[in-house]
Amino acid sequence: MAGKKVSFGSKPSPEKTVNVEEWVANREPLVEELPKDEPKPEKMKRLTLDLPESLHKSIKLKATAEGVTMADLLRELLEEHYGNKV
C-alpha cells in the first residue's frame, strides 16, 4: 500500500466574492497517493535544547545567509555527524 500525502487547499481570498459551493467542488483533493517507489517519510521527533544567545544568533545568521531555516540547517549538521551510524 502506498503512503498518502495530505495537503490543504488554499482558502478563498477575502477580497474577492467567491461562490463557496464552487470553491469546495473545484479545489484540489486533500489526499493524494504517493508514487509506489517513493519511500514513506520517516516519522519526526521533537528535540528541545537550551542554547546561549550568542550561539543562537550565530546559527540564525548562518541559516539566513544560506536561505534555509534554522531547523533545516541544524538537521543537516546533525545528519552529517550522526546520520547512518547504527
C-alpha positions as CSV (number, residue, x, y, z in Angstrom):
1,M,0.0,0.0,0.0
2,A,1.4,3.4,-1.0
3,G,1.7,6.2,1.6
4,K,-0.7,9.1,1.4
5,K,0.2,12.8,1.3
6,V,-2.3,15.2,2.8
7,S,-2.4,18.8,1.7
8,F,-4.8,21.6,2.4
9,G,-6.2,23.7,-0.5
10,S,-5.9,27.4,-0.1
11,K,-8.7,29.5,1.3
12,P,-10.5,31.9,-1.0
13,S,-9.3,35.4,-0.7
14,P,-11.5,37.7,1.5
15,E,-11.1,40.5,-1.1
16,K,-13.0,38.5,-3.8
17,T,-16.6,37.4,-3.7
18,V,-16.4,33.6,-4.0
19,N,-19.2,31.1,-4.5
20,V,-18.3,28.8,-1.6
21,E,-20.1,25.7,-3.1
22,E,-18.0,26.1,-6.3
23,W,-14.8,26.6,-4.3
24,V,-15.4,23.3,-2.4
25,A,-16.3,21.4,-5.5
26,N,-13.3,22.6,-7.5
27,R,-10.5,22.7,-5.0
28,E,-7.5,20.3,-5.1
29,P,-8.0,16.9,-3.4
30,L,-6.8,16.8,0.2
31,V,-5.4,13.3,-0.1
32,E,-3.2,12.1,-3.0
33,E,-1.4,8.8,-3.5
34,L,2.4,8.9,-3.3
35,P,4.3,7.0,-6.0
36,K,4.9,3.4,-5.0
37,D,8.6,3.7,-5.4
38,E,8.8,6.7,-3.1
39,P,9.7,5.7,0.4
40,K,7.4,6.8,3.3
41,P,8.8,9.9,5.1
42,E,10.4,9.0,8.3
43,K,8.5,9.9,11.5
44,M,9.9,13.1,13.0
45,K,10.7,13.6,16.7
46,R,11.0,16.9,18.5
47,L,14.2,17.9,20.3
48,T,14.3,20.9,22.6
49,L,17.6,22.3,23.9
50,D,18.7,25.5,25.5
51,L,21.5,27.5,23.8
52,P,23.4,30.6,24.8
53,E,22.0,33.7,23.0
54,S,25.3,34.2,21.1
55,L,25.2,30.6,19.7
56,H,21.5,31.0,18.7
57,K,22.3,34.3,16.9
58,S,25.3,32.7,15.1
59,I,23.1,29.8,13.9
60,K,20.3,32.2,12.9
61,L,22.7,34.4,10.9
62,K,24.2,31.3,9.1
63,A,20.8,29.9,8.2
64,T,19.6,33.3,6.9
65,A,22.8,33.7,4.8
66,E,22.2,30.2,3.3
67,G,18.5,30.9,2.8
68,V,17.3,27.9,4.9
69,T,15.5,27.6,8.2
70,M,17.5,27.0,11.4
71,A,15.8,23.6,11.8
72,D,16.9,22.5,8.3
73,L,20.5,23.8,8.9
74,L,20.8,22.0,12.3
75,R,19.1,18.8,10.9
76,E,21.7,18.7,8.1
77,L,24.6,19.3,10.6
78,L,23.3,16.6,12.9
79,E,22.8,14.2,10.0
80,E,26.4,14.7,8.8
81,H,27.7,13.9,12.3
82,Y,25.3,11.2,13.5
83,G,23.4,10.0,10.4
84,N,23.7,6.4,9.1
85,K,25.5,5.2,12.2
86,V,24.0,2.1,13.7
